Amino acid sequence: MDNGATMHLAVSLLPGNASSNEPPAGGPDFSTDFSALARFAQKAEAAGLDMVLLADAALASGEDAPNQPVCFEATTLLAALATVTSRIGLVAAASTIANQPYNLARRFASLDIVSHGRAGWSATMAQDPREAANFSRPDGFSTDEFRRRTEEYIGIVQGLWNGWDAEALLFDKSGGRFHDPEKMHLLDHKGEYFSVRGPLNVARSPQDMPVLVLSGLLEPDTDIAARAADVILLDEGSAEDTKLHCHDLKRRAAACRREPEAVKVLINVRGDVVVDRLELLFQSESCDGFNILMPPSALDDFVDRVLPDLCRRGLFRQGYRGATLRSHLGLAGGDR
């Protein structure tokens, strides 16, 4: 836990401006106005938040449930926001159904370089069969098949990100050496669902690899998350249940020969954010911090009213620890 220091805070950029998903009279339409989204990210950065999570969806229209408006394709939005911010982490959702693992790994490796080590990939263990219908799988996947496929997928992506050691690319024109062969690791993966040779044609990340944020966990997914995730998002429950779940994840991470602090557990918080509740959960070692789910229009209230109270209580840091998302979160890799 980071209880000896301060909590981590993320904000999820939800579609729409309020529960009705309608823009306020005379206000910006966050579903199409990039300048409004840029101001949102800049305000979150000025407040010192660790990261902004960008939602995405590729859903099929249907009568069973309405599609939510999602403001831009998330990785494209991440790239754009990286040009108007300099410190805050930017984490984009990207589907394991809509993308091949090599292309996704390459895209996020590139985004991490463009953002100077501030990028992260938000993946989910929960499938939406409506999405699969857009990608030649009208019946989706069984729960077990989706789990096995996602685990394999994540392993490939992280393996590709680890394909180049630091300073492996030499670009030595006079000596005719593009890279140091001893610092390049061929993935050569052949699995149940994918075959990927590698390596990526992108240099190693400024923070060693983009941050992996994992959500949508069921109990059988817990070991996968403990082995692979840097950040795990959990829905809020009772204080005791939340604490038990968090400690179980840390224990499983240790069983995978990872330091417990290598996995950060953040609790999703919706609606009015009650500072006393956040303090109770954090001080009781039920989590490492919180992911605040809010429409963009609610950020001002959180930054101007809730955050100062957290700082007065010594629960949230003032200023960033370093330049990369990993350094904000206190994860290995940090600043290189």
N, C-alpha and C positions, 0 to 999 in steps of 0.2 A: 504494500500500500504506500501511497504518497502522503499518508496522514502526518508524517513528521514534517512535511513541507506544506504544500498547498494543493488544492483540488485542480483537476483539469476540467476545462469547459469548452464544449463544442456547441455549435448552433446548426441545426438542420434547416436548410432553406426549403420550406414547404410550398407547394403550388398554391396559387391564390393569395389574397390579401387578408381574408378573414374566413370564418367558418362557412360563409356562403360562397367563397371563392369569387366574390365580386369586388372590383376595385372601388375604393371609397370615392365619393363625389369629388371631382376635381383632383384626385390623387393619381399617382402613376400606376400603370398597368404592369405589374411585375411579370406577367406571362410573356410580354413582348418587348419591354423597355429595358435594354441592356444598361443604360446609364443609371437606372434605378437600382438594378442589381449590383452594379459597380459601387454605388454609394453604400449599399447594404454591406458589402464585403469590406469596404474601407472603414466603415463605422465599427464593425466587429474587430478589425485590425487595430484601430485606435484604442479600443477597449482592452486589447491584449488577449483576446480569446485564442485558444490553441488552434482551432480549425473551423472551417465552414464545410458542411456536408451538402453536396449537390445531388438532389434526387434525379432519377431518370426513369423512363418507362418506354416500352415498345409494345403496347397492348393492342389486342384486337378489339374492335368495337363489338358490342353485343348487348342484348337486352337484359342480361343477368345483372350487370353492374355498370354504372357509368364510368367512362374514362376520366381521370383527373387531368386537368391541364398541367403539363410540365413545361417549364420555361425554356427551353433549348436543350439540345443534346448535351449531356453533362460533361463529357470530356472536352467538347468544343468550348463550352462555357468556362471550364477550368482554364483552358489556354488563354481565353480572353481576360479572365479575372487576374491571371498571373501578371499581365502587363500593367494593371492598375493598382496592384498591391505589391508589398515587398517582404512582409514578415509572416503573415498569417498562413497556416496550412490550408490547402485546398484539396478536398477529397471528393472524387466523383464516383457515382454509382455506374457500374457497367455490367451488363448481363453476361452470364456464362452460357446462355442460350443464343444470344444475338451476336456473339463474337467468338472467333477462333482464338485459342490461347496464345498462339504466336503473335497475332496482330494486336491483341490486347496488351500483352507484355511489352511489345515494341512501342505502342502508343503511350503507355504510362511511363516507360523509361524515358521517352522523349519529353513528355510533360514534366518529368522530374528535373531534367536538365534545363528546360525552358524556364521553370519556376525557381531554379537554384535550390532544389532539394526541398520543396514544400508540397509535393504531390502525394496523394494517397488514393488507393482503390477501395471502394466500398462494394463488397460482395455480400450476397445473401444466400442462406441455406434454404430459404422458402421459395418455392417455385410458384409461378402464376401460369396455369395452363393456357390462358388467353394469349400470353406472350409466345409460348411455344407454337401456337397456331400460325403465327406470322413467319415462322422459320422451319417450315416443312415437318412439324410435329403436331398435327391437329389434336392428337390425344395426349400430348404432353409426355411426361415420364412418370413411372411409379415413384413413390417416395424413396424407396431404397435405391432405385436406379439413379435418381437425381442426386442423391447423397454421394454415391460412389463416383458418379461423373464429376460432380463439383469438387470432390476431394482430389481426384486426379488432375483436374483442370488447375486448381490452385497450386498443386505441386509443380506442374509444368511452368506456370508463370514465374513462380519464385525461383525455380531452377534456372530459367532463362535470365532472370535478373542477376543471378549469381554467376553467370557464364564468363564474365570478365573480372579479373582481379583489378584492384586499384592500379592505375598507371599501366595497364596492359597494352593500351593502344599507343604506339610510338610515333606514328606518322613520320618516320625517318626516310625522307626522299633520297638523301644522298646514299644511305646504306641499303635502300630498297626494302625496308622492313616496316610493314604496316602495324604489326603487333608482335608482342613477345609470346611465342607459342606456349611457354611454360605457364603463362598467366591467363590462358584461354582454356575453358573447360567445356567440352562438347557434351550437350545434354543427351542426345541419342535415346530419346524416350520412345518406348513401344508399350502401350498399355491397352486396357480394355476398350477405351473410347477414342484415344488419340495416339497419333504417331508424329513426333516432333524431333527433328534432328538438332536444330540450333547451330551455332549460337545466334544471339541477336546481333544486328549490325548497328547497335547503339552502345555508346560507352557506359561504363558503370556510373550509377547515380551518385550525385554529391552527398547523399545520405546513405550510401551503400545500396539501398533499394527503397522504392516507394513503400509507404506505410499501408498495411493491409487491415482494413476495418471490416469485421464480420458481424452479421446480424441474422435474425430469423432462426435462431437455434432451437431445435428440439433436443430432448435428452440424448438421443444417439449421435447428435452432431457435436457434443461437448468435447470429445477427445480430438476431433478434427480442429476445432477452434483452439484448443489448448496447445496443439502442436504447431499451428501455422499462423494464427492471428497476432497482430500487434495490439489491436484494440478490439474489444468485444462489446457490442451494444446489447443491453438487456432491458426489457420492459420493467417498469417499476412494480413492485409488489409490496408485501408487508416488510418491515425493517428486518425481521428475523429471517424470512424466506430469502430476501435479497442478500443478506449477509452469508447465509449458507451457500447460496448459488455462487457468489463471488469467491468464497474460500474454496469451494470445490473446484472451480476453474483454476485457481492458483495452485492447488494441490496437484491437479492433473498436469499443469505446465511443468511443475517440478519433476513429476514422474517422467516427463519427456526430456529431462535434462536441460530444462530452461530455467533461468532465474525467475522466481515469481513476479518480479518487477518488469520482466520482459513482456508481460501481458497486462494491458491496462483495461479495466472494466469500467465502462461508463453506463449510467442509468438514463434511459429515455424519460424525459419529463415533459408533460403536456400541460396546457392551460396556465393558470396563475402560478407563478413560481413562488413558493413559500420558502423564505430563507431559513427559517427554523427547521423545516423538513430537510433541506439540503444539508444543513449542519449536522443534524442528527444522523443521517445516513452516512455522511463522510466520516464523522468522528467515531462512529461505531464500527468502522472498517468494513462497511457494506459495499464500498465501491472506491474507485480512484477519482471519480468525478462524474460529470453529467453532460448529456447531450440534450440541449433544449430544443424542442420541436415547436416551431412558431412560424406564422406567416410573416413576411418581411416587415409589415407595418407594425409588428409588436416589438421589434428590436430596440427602438428608442426607449420604450418603457423599461425593458430589461437592463439596458446599459445605464440609464440615468437613475433608476431607482433600486434595482436588485443588486447590481454589481458593486456599487459603493458600499452597501451594507456588508457584502461578502468580504470586501477588502478591509473594512473597519474591524471585522471579527478575525482578521488574519487568515481567512480561508482561501483567498485567491491572491496570487502573486501580482506584482505590478511590474510590467515590462517582460520582454521575452528572454528566455535563457540563452538563446543562440539564434542562428539564422535558418535552421531547417526544422521541418515538422518533427522529426525524431528528437531533436534537441529540446523542442517545446515539451514533448511528452516524456522526456527522460529515458529514451530508448537507446539501445546500442546503435552505433552508426553515427548519430549526432552530426557534428560538423567535421568535415574532412577538408 
